[in-house]
Amino acid sequence: MTTVSRGARRRLGIGFLAALLALAIVPVPSVAAAAKPFTLDLAGRADFVAQTNFVQCVGASTQMMLNMIEPGRDRTAKTQKRLQVLARAWSGPTPSGFERQGASVSGWAAALNILGGGPYRVVGARTLAGILHVAAKAMRDTGRPVGLLMWHGRHAWVMSGFQATADPATTDAFRVTRVIVEDPLYPHGSSVWGKSPRPGALLSLATLGKQFVPRRTRSPWASVNPSMARLAGMYVVVLPFIATNGAWAKRGQLPRR
C-alpha cells in the first residue's frame, strides 16, 4: 500500500479573491478498481478543533483545514469565532424574515480563500461515489483537505484523507473505499443523524452516507441566491484546486466588497 504522509504535502501561499468564488457541477468519469491500494492522510491529531458552540461548525471546520494546510496555525476559541464571523459575512443574502446563525458553504469557501488557504470553490455531484472521486483527486493534486456539507446542508465536516483502489495522481481509474473525517461537533453527535465519529476516523462509504447526504432540493435560500440553487439535490463539497488564470490575490489580502 502506498501512503502519503502529512509532511509530504504541498503548501500553497496564495489567497483567492472571494468575490470571484466559482460554483461548479462536475462531471464524474467512469472508474474501475485498480490493483494497488493508496492512502492519503493530511491531518495530525493536533489539527482537530471542536466547535465552541452549536452554530460554529463552519468556523471550526475552517480552523481545522487551515491547521492542516499550515500545521500548528491556531486552535484558539478567539480565532474560531473570527473565522465564523468572516464566513458568515461572505455567506450571501438571507430570505426575508430569516436571521442567519451559522455560515453558508459559499462563505466557508470564501473564508478559506481570504485567509490564504485557497484556492477553494464549491462543487456538487449527483452521487456519493462521484463526489468522493472528485474530492480525492483534488486532495491528491493540491495536498489540501476538503470540506463536506453534511445533513442536507445543516452541518460541516472536514475530509482529511481517504483510501482508494489506486493513486489518483497516476490514474482516473480509481474508486474511493474509505474516508478519513473530522466532525467539529465531536463528541456530541445528533439525536437525528447519529453520533459523531472520533477525530481521524476511517469511515466506509455506507457509514459516511448516513450523514453526508444531498443538499435539500427545496429551500427558501434559493430565492435569494439562485446560483446556489443549482446545487440542490447534490452532494456538496468545498474543494481545493490549482489556479491557472492568475485571478488570485496576494496571501492574506482581503478583497473589496
N, C-alpha and C positions, 0 to 999 in steps of 0.2 A: 504493500500500500504506500502510495506517495503522499507525503504530508508537507504542507507549507506552514512554517511557524509564524507566530506573530511578528518576530523580529525581521522576517524576510519581506514584509510587505512594503510597498512604496508609499511615500508621503507626497501629497500634492500641496504646494504652497500658494494656491490661488483661490480667490473667493468669487462668487457669482453676483452679477447684477440681478438682484432678486426681482426687479421689475420685468425681466425678460424670462422669468420662470416658464419652462415649457411643460405642457401636458402631453403625454404620448400614450397611444394604444398600440402595442407592439405585436407584430405577427410572431407566431411561435413555430419554429421549424420542427419537422418530424424528427424524432430521435430514436436511436436503437442502443441497447445496452452494449458497452464495450468491456474488454476483458480485464483491464487494470483499474481497480478502485482508487479513488482520490479523496483526500480530506483537506479542508481548509478551516482553520480556526484563528480568527483575528483578535480574540479577546483574551486578556488576562483577567483573573477573577477580581482583581482590584479595580477593574474598569466598571464593574456593576455599581449602579446608584439606584436606591429605591426612591420612588416619588414621595415627597414630603406631605402630600395631601391627596385626596381622591380625584382631583382635576388636573394635576400636573404631570400626566403621563407623557405628553409631548416634550415638556421641559426636561424631564428625567431621561427620556429616550435620546433626545438631542445631546444631553450631557454625556451619556454613555458612549454615543457614537463619536463625539469629539475626543473622549478619553482613549478610544481605540485608535483613532487617527493620530493623536498625539499622546502617547502613554503618560499618565500622571498629570494630565492637564488640570483637572479640577473635580472635586467631589462634594463641594460645599452646598448647603441649602440656599445660600445667598445667590450663588451662580445659577442654580436650578430655577429659582424664581425669576431671575433676569432673562434666562432663556425662554421661559414660559411667556413672559410679557412680550418679548420680541416676536415669538412665533404667533401669538395672538394678534399683535399689531399688524402682521402681514397676512392674516387669515381671511381677509376679504369682508364684504358687507354681510349683514345679518338680515333675516326676514323681519318684517315689521312686527314688533311685539316681543321679539326674542332678545335675550341678553346672553352673549357668549361667555361661558365659564371656562371652557378649555381652549384649545387651538386647533385649527384645521390642518389637513395634510399638506395643503399648499403653504401654509405658514410654517410648518415643520421644515419643508424643503428650503424655504427662504431663509430661515434662521441658520441652517447649516451653511448655506452659501454666503450669507453676510459675514459669518464669523470665520470664514476661511476653511471650512471643512469640505467644500464642494469641489467641482460642480455636482449638484443633485437635481433631479427632476421627478415629477410624479408620473407614474406609469401604471397602466392597467392591462390585465389579460383575462380571458374568459374562463380559464381552467387553473386549478391549483398547480398541477404539474407544469403548465405553461409558464406561469409567473415565477415559479421557483427556478425553472430553466433560465429565464431571463436574469433573475437575481443572482444566481450562481455565476453566470457568465460575467456579469458586471463586477461582482466581487473579485473574481479572479483577475480581471483586466485592470482594476483600479487599486486593489488592496484596501478597500474601504467597506464598511458594513452597510446593510440595507435596513430601512425602516418598514415595518409591516403594519398596515392598517387593519386592526382587529375588530371583532364584534360588530360587523356591519358598519364600521366607521366610528365606533364609540371609544376605542382604546388604541394604544400604541405599544408595540413590542419592537425589539431590535433583533434582526437576524445577523448573528456574529460569525456564523460558519455553516458548513454543510459537509455531507458525504455524498459522493456521486460515483457513477459507474465508470467514469473516465475523467481526465483532466480537461476542464473547459478551455484551457489555454491552447490545447492541441487539437481539439475536435469539437464540433457541434453535436456529435452523436453521443451524447451522454444523457443520463437520467439522474436527477436528484433523488436520493433514497432516504436521507435523514437531514434534519435541520437543527443547528445549534441556536438557541434563542435566549434572550434576556427580557423578562417581564418586569417592568419597574414596580408593579403592584405586589410583587412577591414580598411576604408570604401570604398575603390576604386572600387573593383569588376573588371569585364572584359566585354568588349563590345561583346565578343564572347560567354562567358559562363554565363554571368549574374552577378547580384550584389552579394557582399559578405554578408553573414549572420552576424548579430551582434555577438559579443563575447558571448559565452554561449547559443547561440540559440538552441532551441529544434526542430529538423527537422524531418519531415516524411521521409520515405524511398523514396517516389516519388520525394520529393524536393531534397534530398541528391543525388539521382540518376541522376539528371540533370547535376551535376558537377563531382561526383565520378563515373567515367566510367572506363572500362577496359583499361589496358595498350595497346599501339599500337601493332598491330600484325606484322608490318614490321618496322624496324628501322636500320639505319646504325650502331648503337651502338652494335647490336647483333653480328656483325662480329668480334668485339674486346673483347666481354665479353659473350661467349656462355652460361655461367651459367645463366645470366640474361635473355637470350633469352627464357628460359623455362617459364618465366612469361608473355610472350607475349599473349595478349588477355585475361588476367586475371585481376580481381580486386586485387590490391596490397596494403599491409599494412606493417608498421614497428611494429612488435608485441613483447610485453614483454612476458617472460616466466621464469620458475623457473629452474635454473641449477641443474643438477643431476650428472654430470660427472666429477666435480672437475677441469674443464679446465678454471678456472676463475682467473683473476689477482687480486691483492690487489687493493683496492679502489684508483682510480686516477693514477694508474701505466700505463704508456704508453708502448705498445708492441714494439718490434723491427720490423722495416720494412724490 
